[in-house]
Amino acid sequence: MGITGQALMEVQTYLMVLARIGGMFGFAPVFGSHNIPRQAKAALSLVLALVIFPGVSAPPGGYPENLISYALCIGKEIGVGIVIGYVAALITVSVQLAGHLIDMQIGFGLVNIVDPISGRQITVIGQFQYIIAILLFLGTNSHHVLLTAVRESYHLVPIAEFTLSKACQTGIIALFRNMFSLAFRIAAPVTCALLLTDVVMAVLARAVPQMNVFIVGFPLKIASGLLVLAITIPVFAGLLRGSFHELEQSIALVLRGAR
């Protein structure tokens, strides 16, 4: 292989690494934030790809000369990056789901605001817990874990070898199951407290029929829900720390089956 061919292969490898990083940036918390300018994301992707690609090996058979086949390889690399970013995003989605469940019980379900980070409507408690989750994500250096995962992913899924195998699909299903489990564990203390509040109000309504349950119960549910929410913040933070510490294993679980 001549110098020109070697240089072309290096450029193609760099583009493959850039595609994987770009896919991760599209879904990962913080990196995929709408508050970060696209120019900054593009510049950071170019720099990270420049740092990572010297340690990445090209496919043994080289890259396909057919443009469609090469574009398919690029799509596979973007898919690997999406998997890495989405595994981390599932944790923040769990937090938002838990906040939505709490808001529906506490009475804030009708108050929706637009999250400037994700660009979607989110409830009040969901936004509050989401901000805490992002702070913990940065505080536990989980963003470093994502960058390390991109580098280490080439040992599990070399370039152009990404496939949605049965093992990969099983890993993704397990992650979704863990997402719902985490959401219910986060929301459980507040929802249980609100359930007890509803039981107490039902007993009072039977004991004192003259009392307007709706007028008394609405502020009481808000007060009890916010009180329990404040008390259980350390538990909420502990659950998130545990999930962030398992982030690397979760990414590896999916990528091991994606080959």
Order of alpha helices (4+ residues) and beta strands (2+ residues): alpha-alpha-alpha-beta-beta-alpha-alpha-alpha-alpha-alpha-alpha
